[in-house]
């Protein structure tokens, strides 16, 4: 949602926390007299709005939700309608469903009302929203990701050449500090339980933070507890390496899942 307008409410322009984010930061309402009013969103852990305030911090709208997005109570302190829900969702007040880009989501049951438009490519549960509704988001209403990772000989060789030891020509790359078995286990763990999944062209990027585990070092020797795993659309490993920060998303990247921290 970038902007909405209609005969019975002001034109609203939405501002988000980042270029590729679906978490709302503010909205600018322009009324019939062309006066602009800035409203600020206050969200919970997964980016769902809980309050809308004005420039003075006065609460204009507030709502509390159950785990999967069902409303407990909603209060409009002023005549300000607020329909954003989970990231990428917009409430249809006539049906009570949330428009979620490619399909509708029912907060009463915590599931989509239509099967995944990409079929089993999105997983075996065709109606699942996400592993949980507290820390995961699905702004598109689908997730086209491989079902398993294939640690191919070529993929593992690529990783070992660049990110294991100090081979000539690759000194500038981050390095795994785990043994071979631990490294492969970590790669599988990042794939199975990622904090974020991005679709970059035909490839998928899985990223994860391991708060209590050092998995690698920078060329300067700084310890790293984050890792990135890149696979082809069929699940074949492209590369895997420890990193300092998550990848900066390009305009063409598609956010599949994001586990908020």
Backbone bond lengths (Angstrom), bond angles and torsions (degrees), N, CA, C in turn:
res aa  C-N    CA-C-N  psi(-1)  N-CA   C-N-CA  omega(-1)  CA-C   N-CA-C  phi
1 X - - - 1.457 - - 1.523 109.06 -
2 X 1.324 116.39 117.54 1.458 121.14 177.71 1.520 110.47 -103.62
3 X 1.331 115.40 -45.14 1.463 119.32 -177.26 1.520 109.08 -152.77
4 X 1.319 116.75 147.36 1.455 121.01 173.79 1.523 109.55 -137.06
5 X 1.323 114.53 149.52 1.458 119.95 179.35 1.518 108.82 -150.06
6 X 1.320 116.94 159.84 1.456 121.63 -179.80 1.509 110.45 -174.68
7 X 1.335 116.89 167.26 1.465 120.12 -176.38 1.525 114.16 -69.14
8 X 1.341 117.56 -23.57 1.467 119.59 -173.76 1.529 114.48 -107.99
9 X 1.333 117.19 5.83 1.465 119.11 177.39 1.523 109.04 -150.30
10 X 1.326 117.26 160.76 1.462 120.29 -176.59 1.524 112.18 -69.14
11 X 1.317 115.36 162.92 1.454 120.34 173.19 1.524 108.94 -72.91
12 X 1.319 116.51 130.27 1.467 120.93 -177.25 1.521 109.92 -119.77
13 X 1.321 115.97 127.20 1.462 122.84 175.75 1.522 107.71 -107.58
14 X 1.344 117.13 127.40 1.461 121.13 -175.27 1.527 111.18 -99.51
15 X 1.328 114.75 137.32 1.458 122.50 176.96 1.528 107.70 -116.41
16 X 1.341 116.51 135.00 1.462 120.61 -177.17 1.529 111.21 -112.81
17 X 1.330 116.17 166.16 1.464 120.73 -172.69 1.519 113.01 -67.91
18 X 1.333 117.28 -21.52 1.461 120.69 -179.25 1.516 107.97 -155.81
19 X 1.323 116.48 164.37 1.458 120.93 -176.55 1.521 112.44 -57.42
20 X 1.327 116.86 -39.20 1.460 120.46 -177.15 1.523 112.76 -106.52
21 X 1.330 116.52 18.07 1.459 120.90 -177.63 1.525 111.30 -96.08
22 X 1.337 114.96 154.91 1.460 121.82 173.56 1.527 110.67 -111.33
23 X 1.325 116.56 8.29 1.460 121.00 178.74 1.524 109.32 -87.34
24 X 1.342 118.74 117.00 1.470 120.82 -174.94 1.523 112.57 -71.41
25 X 1.322 115.04 140.96 1.461 122.01 177.03 1.525 111.19 -107.85
26 X 1.331 116.32 -44.79 1.469 120.79 -177.95 1.517 109.17 -159.62
27 X 1.316 115.01 166.66 1.453 120.02 171.34 1.525 107.83 -139.51
28 X 1.322 115.36 146.83 1.460 121.67 -179.56 1.519 107.98 -112.06
29 X 1.329 116.18 113.28 1.463 122.06 180.00 1.522 109.60 -96.14
30 X 1.333 115.52 130.95 1.462 121.51 176.27 1.517 108.43 -115.40
31 X 1.339 117.17 117.71 1.460 120.57 -177.11 1.526 111.09 -87.34
32 X 1.346 115.70 -175.16 1.462 121.07 -176.85 1.509 114.40 -62.77
33 X 1.322 117.21 -23.09 1.471 121.54 178.26 1.523 111.78 -91.23
34 X 1.338 115.62 10.37 1.465 122.20 -179.87 1.529 112.88 65.11
35 X 1.331 116.64 20.76 1.459 120.38 173.84 1.529 109.15 -84.84
36 X 1.318 115.99 135.71 1.454 120.93 -178.46 1.526 111.13 -101.34
37 X 1.328 114.49 138.27 1.460 121.14 178.78 1.528 107.89 -129.13
38 X 1.325 116.81 126.40 1.458 121.35 -179.63 1.529 109.68 -94.73
39 X 1.328 115.52 126.26 1.469 121.55 176.86 1.534 107.58 -113.95
40 X 1.320 116.49 143.00 1.461 121.14 -176.79 1.529 110.91 -114.72
41 X 1.345 115.23 133.91 1.462 121.35 178.75 1.528 110.37 -87.98
42 X 1.328 114.64 141.92 1.460 121.89 171.74 1.527 105.67 -122.90
43 X 1.332 116.76 116.76 1.459 121.05 -170.79 1.521 111.97 -111.11
44 X 1.340 114.45 164.99 1.460 119.24 175.62 1.522 109.60 -90.37
45 X 1.329 116.98 -164.77 1.457 122.06 -173.48 1.518 113.21 -58.67
46 X 1.332 117.62 -37.30 1.458 120.08 -176.75 1.527 113.32 -96.63
47 X 1.335 117.64 12.37 1.460 120.75 175.56 1.503 115.20 87.61
48 X 1.326 118.13 8.74 1.468 121.46 178.28 1.531 109.32 -81.86
49 X 1.343 118.58 129.66 1.467 120.54 -178.74 1.529 112.27 -62.64
50 X 1.337 114.86 133.70 1.462 121.30 174.54 1.517 111.67 -112.79
51 X 1.332 116.02 -27.76 1.463 121.06 178.73 1.522 109.94 -144.04
52 X 1.341 114.28 153.89 1.458 122.57 172.40 1.522 106.30 -129.54
53 X 1.338 116.82 123.22 1.461 120.38 -177.08 1.520 110.70 -122.02
54 X 1.338 115.40 162.77 1.458 119.81 176.15 1.526 109.76 -91.71
55 X 1.335 116.21 -174.04 1.463 120.80 -176.46 1.521 112.65 -64.99
56 X 1.329 117.36 -19.15 1.463 121.58 179.71 1.530 112.96 -94.22
57 X 1.324 115.82 0.59 1.455 119.84 -179.72 1.514 114.82 86.85
58 X 1.331 117.32 5.14 1.463 120.92 178.47 1.529 109.86 -75.26
59 X 1.324 116.36 134.21 1.465 120.75 -179.38 1.523 110.09 -74.89
60 X 1.337 116.04 122.58 1.461 121.85 178.21 1.521 111.59 -97.36
61 X 1.316 115.17 -32.62 1.473 121.50 -176.98 1.516 107.60 -150.06
62 X 1.347 116.05 143.59 1.461 119.97 175.39 1.517 109.81 -150.03
63 X 1.317 115.23 151.79 1.463 119.93 -178.53 1.524 108.83 -155.07
64 X 1.317 116.37 142.11 1.459 121.40 173.83 1.524 108.13 -114.84
65 X 1.328 115.26 148.26 1.459 121.02 -173.29 1.519 111.00 -130.06
66 X 1.333 114.75 154.62 1.451 120.66 168.07 1.527 108.28 -79.16
67 X 1.333 117.05 178.36 1.457 122.04 -172.10 1.521 113.69 -54.85
68 X 1.322 118.49 -43.05 1.460 121.30 -175.05 1.521 112.87 -97.25
69 X 1.326 118.10 18.18 1.459 120.92 171.59 1.512 115.77 97.36
70 X 1.341 118.42 4.76 1.461 120.06 177.30 1.526 109.41 -74.20
71 X 1.342 116.07 133.69 1.458 120.35 -179.18 1.533 111.74 -68.03
72 X 1.327 116.23 134.42 1.461 121.51 171.21 1.520 108.96 -92.71
73 X 1.326 116.10 -53.24 1.462 119.83 171.29 1.531 108.60 -153.75
74 X 1.318 115.17 147.36 1.467 122.26 -178.82 1.527 108.39 -130.80
75 X 1.328 116.60 131.11 1.463 121.32 -177.53 1.522 109.63 -127.74
76 X 1.325 115.84 126.17 1.461 121.42 171.93 1.525 107.74 -102.66
77 X 1.329 116.93 106.48 1.463 120.81 179.28 1.525 110.77 -74.68
78 X 1.323 115.96 -25.07 1.455 122.48 172.13 1.519 107.40 -134.69
79 X 1.310 116.42 171.77 1.463 120.46 -177.63 1.528 110.08 -76.90
80 X 1.330 114.71 72.27 1.464 121.28 -179.69 1.523 108.02 -130.91
81 X 1.309 117.05 110.47 1.461 121.01 -179.80 1.525 109.60 -85.48
82 X 1.317 115.95 134.29 1.461 121.32 -178.54 1.520 108.21 -131.07
83 X 1.337 116.94 114.45 1.459 121.15 -172.29 1.526 114.72 -114.22
84 X 1.325 119.41 0.15 1.462 119.82 177.15 1.522 109.39 -72.11
85 X 1.323 116.28 139.82 1.457 121.04 179.73 1.536 109.12 -125.43
86 X 1.337 118.33 -128.94 1.461 118.70 175.15 1.524 108.45 -55.37
87 X 1.330 116.26 157.10 1.458 120.10 -177.03 1.535 110.97 -53.73
88 X 1.333 115.46 127.12 1.459 121.20 -178.93 1.515 113.88 86.98
89 X 1.341 118.03 -0.64 1.467 121.32 -176.74 1.527 111.74 -107.07
90 X 1.352 114.17 148.09 1.470 121.56 176.87 1.522 108.09 -134.55
91 X 1.330 116.26 126.68 1.467 121.79 -176.09 1.522 112.06 -72.58
92 X 1.340 115.92 128.28 1.460 122.61 169.10 1.525 106.01 -95.12
93 X 1.317 117.28 105.69 1.463 120.60 -172.54 1.525 112.83 -70.68
94 X 1.308 118.88 -19.82 1.466 120.40 178.12 1.520 111.54 -72.62
95 X 1.325 117.04 -38.72 1.463 120.72 -177.12 1.527 112.88 -102.46
96 X 1.331 116.85 -20.85 1.454 120.26 -175.17 1.516 113.41 82.15
97 X 1.347 116.62 0.32 1.462 121.18 179.44 1.525 110.22 -87.93
98 X 1.326 115.58 160.07 1.460 121.37 177.32 1.526 109.18 -106.42
99 X 1.322 115.92 121.78 1.465 120.02 174.18 1.518 107.62 -70.13
100 X 1.345 117.32 123.45 1.466 122.40 -172.85 1.528 110.42 -126.18
101 X 1.327 115.37 51.50 1.463 125.09 176.87 1.524 112.56 68.35
102 X 1.331 118.40 -73.44 1.459 120.02 -175.43 1.527 113.78 -99.78
103 X 1.328 117.65 -6.94 1.462 120.78 176.17 1.523 109.17 -166.26
104 X 1.335 115.95 179.60 1.461 121.20 -178.11 1.528 110.69 -102.89
105 X 1.330 113.97 146.13 1.464 121.69 -179.75 1.522 109.10 -115.11
106 X 1.337 116.44 134.83 1.462 121.71 179.40 1.528 109.04 -105.04
107 X 1.340 118.30 107.57 1.470 120.31 -177.96 1.524 113.45 -68.94
108 X 1.331 117.81 -18.89 1.464 120.23 179.37 1.528 111.71 -67.87
109 X 1.328 116.47 -30.87 1.462 120.21 -178.90 1.527 112.15 -115.10
110 X 1.330 117.08 -6.42 1.456 120.84 178.32 1.510 113.83 67.90
111 X 1.346 116.57 32.98 1.469 120.98 -178.31 1.524 109.60 -143.54
112 X 1.321 115.04 162.34 1.457 119.89 172.71 1.524 109.51 -75.38
113 X 1.326 116.47 154.24 1.460 120.63 -179.49 1.517 112.29 -91.97
114 X 1.327 117.55 -12.30 1.460 121.87 175.59 1.526 108.77 -123.16
115 X 1.328 116.94 153.07 1.464 119.04 177.23 1.522 110.55 -67.45
116 X 1.309 115.53 160.19 1.459 121.25 -179.58 1.529 109.79 -57.87
117 X 1.341 118.40 124.67 1.470 120.30 -178.38 1.520 113.83 -64.02
118 X 1.343 117.56 -16.38 1.463 119.41 177.59 1.527 111.37 -100.22
119 X 1.331 115.78 11.87 1.452 120.50 175.03 1.516 113.33 66.01
120 X 1.332 116.08 -142.70 1.459 121.22 -175.61 1.517 113.02 -71.45
121 X 1.331 118.11 -9.44 1.460 120.15 175.99 1.521 111.08 -62.98
122 X 1.328 116.68 -22.40 1.460 120.71 178.63 1.514 113.26 -91.96
123 X 1.334 117.26 2.28 1.464 121.13 -178.44 1.515 110.67 120.84
124 X 1.326 116.62 166.14 1.456 121.02 -176.21 1.524 112.78 -74.43
125 X 1.336 117.36 -28.70 1.464 121.11 177.88 1.524 108.14 -88.36
126 X 1.317 117.41 101.48 1.462 121.95 -171.95 1.521 113.37 -73.26
127 X 1.335 117.53 -11.86 1.466 120.61 -176.84 1.532 112.78 -114.23
128 X 1.312 117.72 0.15 1.464 120.82 -176.49 1.526 110.94 -68.44
129 X 1.352 115.51 138.93 1.466 119.72 174.75 1.528 110.42 -79.31
130 X 1.304 117.50 -55.36 1.458 123.67 -178.24 1.518 107.94 -167.47
131 X 1.346 118.34 168.73 1.465 119.52 177.76 1.524 113.43 -54.63
132 X 1.332 117.78 -36.64 1.461 120.89 170.79 1.517 108.34 -155.19
133 X 1.329 116.01 159.16 1.459 120.37 -175.08 1.505 114.58 -93.21
134 X 1.332 117.07 4.63 1.457 120.32 -177.47 1.521 112.48 -94.37
135 X 1.320 117.11 -41.46 1.462 119.77 -174.78 1.520 113.71 -120.28
136 X 1.339 117.90 -2.96 1.465 120.79 179.15 1.524 110.03 -113.46
137 X 1.339 115.51 148.44 1.458 120.96 175.77 1.520 109.17 -132.98
138 X 1.323 115.87 153.30 1.465 122.46 178.32 1.524 107.73 -138.56
139 X 1.336 118.12 79.94 1.465 120.71 -173.18 1.518 115.06 -67.82
140 X 1.334 118.32 -16.79 1.463 120.50 -177.29 1.525 113.05 -98.79
141 X 1.321 117.03 -19.66 1.459 118.48 -177.53 1.509 113.44 83.79
142 X 1.314 117.29 14.69 1.464 121.57 174.79 1.514 109.04 -159.33
143 X 1.327 116.20 161.60 1.459 120.45 175.98 1.516 108.69 -144.55
144 X 1.304 115.95 104.42 1.460 121.41 -179.69 1.520 108.40 -93.62
145 X 1.309 116.95 88.72 1.460 121.10 -178.17 1.521 110.18 -130.65
146 X 1.344 117.63 151.91 1.469 120.12 177.50 1.521 110.92 -62.01
147 X 1.317 115.81 151.11 1.461 120.11 -179.12 1.524 112.69 -80.42
148 X 1.333 117.37 -24.79 1.467 120.45 178.93 1.519 109.64 -150.55
149 X 1.323 115.38 159.51 1.454 121.47 178.78 1.525 109.33 -99.66
150 X 1.317 116.18 138.92 1.455 122.39 179.00 1.525 108.69 -110.74
151 X 1.330 116.64 109.37 1.465 120.48 179.38 1.526 108.49 -81.69
152 X 1.321 115.16 76.36 1.458 121.49 -176.64 1.525 111.17 -67.57
153 X 1.331 115.36 159.84 1.460 120.09 179.44 1.527 110.81 -60.35
154 X 1.334 116.45 -41.46 1.464 120.25 -179.58 1.525 111.25 -66.40
155 X 1.332 116.56 -41.09 1.457 120.23 -179.80 1.516 112.43 -65.86
156 X 1.327 116.56 -44.65 1.464 120.79 179.55 1.525 110.44 -65.58
157 X 1.332 117.00 -39.40 1.468 120.76 178.05 1.522 110.76 -61.80
158 X 1.332 116.03 -41.83 1.468 121.15 178.15 1.530 110.19 -58.30
159 X 1.319 116.33 -46.27 1.464 120.89 -179.20 1.526 110.80 -64.20
160 X 1.323 117.22 -46.25 1.464 120.43 -176.69 1.524 111.98 -66.89
161 X 1.326 117.17 -34.05 1.464 119.98 179.17 1.519 111.74 -65.98
162 X 1.329 116.15 -37.41 1.463 120.44 -172.05 1.529 114.28 -101.16
163 X 1.313 116.48 -31.63 1.469 118.90 -169.12 1.526 114.51 -124.51
164 X 1.326 117.39 16.42 1.466 121.65 174.77 1.525 107.97 -131.70
165 X 1.329 116.76 129.19 1.458 120.09 -178.55 1.522 111.97 73.54
166 X 1.320 116.03 -161.97 1.470 120.99 -178.15 1.521 110.41 -130.27
167 X 1.314 115.23 62.31 1.457 120.06 -179.37 1.525 110.51 -69.32
168 X 1.309 116.03 144.96 1.461 122.02 -177.43 1.528 110.15 -60.99
169 X 1.306 115.13 131.84 1.462 121.09 179.36 1.510 113.72 97.71
170 X 1.342 116.39 -14.37 1.466 119.91 -177.72 1.528 111.84 -122.62
171 X 1.318 116.45 22.98 1.457 120.16 -179.02 1.530 112.68 -64.96
172 X 1.335 116.77 -21.37 1.469 121.29 -177.02 1.528 112.94 -83.35
173 X 1.324 117.32 -3.59 1.459 121.14 -178.18 1.531 111.22 -90.20
174 X 1.345 116.04 152.42 1.464 120.30 172.16 1.526 108.99 -66.79
175 X 1.332 116.80 153.83 1.464 121.12 -175.57 1.526 111.75 -125.75
176 X 1.335 115.12 140.78 1.453 120.72 171.06 1.530 109.02 -71.35
177 X 1.319 116.39 140.22 1.466 120.91 174.53 1.529 111.05 -108.74
178 X 1.318 116.77 7.72 1.460 122.49 179.72 1.519 109.75 -92.91
179 X 1.335 116.28 156.53 1.457 117.93 173.59 1.525 109.63 -73.50
180 X 1.310 117.50 173.91 1.461 121.78 -172.73 1.522 112.37 -58.30
181 X 1.327 116.97 -45.68 1.467 120.29 -178.58 1.522 111.15 -66.16
182 X 1.341 116.70 -42.37 1.464 120.31 179.77 1.524 111.22 -66.09
183 X 1.328 116.00 -38.75 1.457 119.59 179.22 1.533 110.68 -62.19
184 X 1.319 117.00 -47.28 1.461 120.47 -179.84 1.527 111.02 -63.98
185 X 1.324 116.50 -39.21 1.461 120.07 177.87 1.523 110.81 -63.52
186 X 1.335 116.88 -40.22 1.463 121.03 178.85 1.518 110.99 -66.60
187 X 1.322 116.81 -40.41 1.467 120.94 178.17 1.524 110.10 -60.17
188 X 1.319 116.65 -44.70 1.467 119.93 178.43 1.531 111.13 -64.63
189 X 1.315 116.72 -38.27 1.461 120.96 179.70 1.526 111.31 -65.11
190 X 1.328 117.17 -41.61 1.465 120.85 177.35 1.522 110.03 -61.73
191 X 1.330 116.78 -40.35 1.466 121.07 179.57 1.523 111.34 -67.09
192 X 1.313 117.51 -43.21 1.465 121.27 -175.07 1.527 113.13 -78.33
193 X 1.322 116.98 -35.08 1.468 120.71 -175.96 1.528 110.49 -131.24
194 X 1.323 117.22 63.72 1.468 119.96 -176.86 1.522 112.08 -78.07
195 X 1.324 115.05 161.26 1.460 120.96 170.43 1.523 110.58 -89.11
196 X 1.337 115.85 -22.94 1.461 119.29 179.89 1.521 109.65 -155.21
197 X 1.331 115.82 143.21 1.462 122.31 174.76 1.519 108.07 -127.15
198 X 1.323 116.23 130.44 1.461 122.31 178.33 1.520 108.75 -124.72
199 X 1.320 116.52 140.21 1.461 121.51 172.27 1.521 107.98 -98.38
200 X 1.319 116.51 117.17 1.463 123.29 -179.47 1.517 107.96 -117.62
201 X 1.338 116.42 95.71 1.458 119.86 -174.02 1.511 109.84 67.03
202 X 1.342 116.68 -124.20 1.460 120.97 178.21 1.525 112.15 -94.60
203 X 1.311 116.91 3.13 1.455 120.68 -177.76 1.526 111.76 -108.62
204 X 1.336 115.11 159.77 1.458 121.60 179.03 1.520 109.32 -120.86
205 X 1.327 115.44 136.24 1.460 122.17 -178.54 1.525 108.86 -113.74
206 X 1.321 115.96 121.97 1.466 122.90 178.98 1.530 108.03 -109.98
207 X 1.336 116.31 132.80 1.460 120.31 -179.43 1.523 110.25 -133.40
208 X 1.326 114.86 147.48 1.467 118.84 -176.98 1.528 109.97 -152.68
209 X 1.330 115.20 143.02 1.461 122.32 171.99 1.518 108.92 -102.97
210 X 1.329 116.38 132.33 1.464 121.95 177.12 1.526 107.42 -114.58
211 X 1.341 117.76 91.05 1.471 122.34 -169.58 1.525 114.87 -55.35
212 X 1.320 117.17 -34.27 1.468 119.93 -173.79 1.526 113.07 -110.97
213 X 1.346 115.96 24.64 1.456 119.02 -176.27 1.520 110.39 -142.40
214 X 1.325 116.84 128.75 1.457 121.95 173.93 1.526 107.40 -92.61
215 X 1.324 117.05 122.74 1.466 120.53 -176.70 1.520 112.79 -110.89
216 X 1.333 117.51 -14.86 1.454 119.11 -177.93 1.509 111.92 -169.64
217 X 1.346 114.46 -173.91 1.466 120.80 179.46 1.520 109.61 -139.82
218 X 1.322 115.07 155.90 1.463 121.26 172.58 1.529 108.44 -78.20
219 X 1.342 118.16 169.65 1.468 119.89 175.48 1.525 112.76 -57.70
220 X 1.346 116.31 -25.15 1.464 120.96 179.86 1.527 112.49 -87.33
221 X 1.343 116.50 -5.03 1.453 120.10 177.32 1.514 115.75 97.17
222 X 1.338 118.09 7.77 1.466 121.54 178.22 1.525 110.35 -74.58
223 X 1.323 117.04 132.07 1.461 121.00 -179.91 1.524 111.36 -66.48
224 X 1.324 116.09 144.83 1.463 122.30 -178.57 1.522 110.26 -125.40
225 X 1.334 116.22 138.86 1.470 120.69 177.34 1.525 111.96 -124.81
226 X 1.321 116.97 17.18 1.464 122.26 175.88 1.522 108.99 -119.04
227 X 1.331 115.88 152.70 1.455 119.70 179.54 1.520 110.44 -142.79
228 X 1.330 114.25 151.45 1.466 121.43 177.40 1.522 108.71 -124.16
229 X 1.322 116.02 135.70 1.462 122.36 177.17 1.521 107.85 -126.55
230 X 1.327 116.52 128.86 1.463 121.86 -179.12 1.519 108.65 -117.48
231 X 1.342 116.12 130.74 1.465 120.75 -179.94 1.522 110.28 -131.00
232 X 1.323 114.88 156.71 1.461 120.85 171.88 1.526 108.89 -74.70
233 X 1.328 116.74 172.32 1.465 120.74 -178.05 1.526 112.59 -63.89
234 X 1.351 117.12 -20.97 1.467 120.00 177.89 1.521 112.49 -92.42
235 X 1.343 117.06 2.66 1.452 121.08 178.09 1.514 115.21 95.49
236 X 1.333 118.26 -3.31 1.465 120.79 179.29 1.528 110.54 -67.55
237 X 1.318 116.01 133.93 1.459 121.27 -179.29 1.524 111.24 -66.06
238 X 1.327 116.18 131.04 1.460 122.41 173.96 1.521 109.21 -98.26
239 X 1.329 116.31 -53.74 1.458 121.80 177.85 1.520 109.59 -160.90
240 X 1.310 115.62 165.13 1.470 121.83 176.99 1.517 107.60 -157.07
241 X 1.326 116.07 133.48 1.460 118.51 -177.37 1.525 111.03 -159.80
242 X 1.343 116.40 154.34 1.465 120.24 173.64 1.519 109.83 -73.81
243 X 1.346 116.67 152.05 1.461 120.09 -176.41 1.525 110.64 -147.05
244 X 1.349 115.26 161.59 1.463 121.20 178.81 1.519 112.05 -82.96
245 X 1.330 116.60 -41.82 1.467 121.96 -176.96 1.519 109.28 -137.59
246 X 1.327 115.81 160.27 1.456 120.47 175.72 1.528 109.99 -67.71
247 X 1.293 115.22 156.13 1.460 122.82 -178.69 1.529 111.55 -60.73
248 X 1.336 116.75 137.04 1.458 120.96 170.70 1.524 108.37 -73.52
249 X 1.331 116.46 122.74 1.453 119.89 -177.12 1.520 111.67 -73.87
250 X 1.338 115.17 139.59 1.455 121.64 173.41 1.525 108.93 -86.15
251 X 1.319 116.42 165.13 1.463 120.81 179.19 1.519 110.66 -60.38
252 X 1.336 116.82 -32.96 1.465 121.40 -177.07 1.529 113.15 -83.92
253 X 1.335 117.57 -9.96 1.465 120.14 178.47 1.527 110.53 -70.65
254 X 1.322 116.10 149.05 1.463 122.07 177.57 1.523 108.83 -116.11
255 X 1.330 116.54 124.53 1.460 121.31 177.01 1.526 108.94 -80.57
256 X 1.329 116.22 116.16 1.460 121.13 179.44 1.526 110.45 -87.73
257 X 1.318 116.81 -54.46 1.459 123.00 177.15 1.516 109.23 -139.61
258 X 1.316 116.15 151.45 1.460 120.68 173.81 1.518 108.50 -145.19
259 X 1.313 115.85 122.73 1.456 121.63 176.30 1.510 107.13 -94.66
260 X 1.345 116.91 110.66 1.456 121.31 -173.92 1.519 110.69 -74.33
261 X 1.353 114.93 142.74 1.472 120.72 178.36 1.509 109.28 -124.90
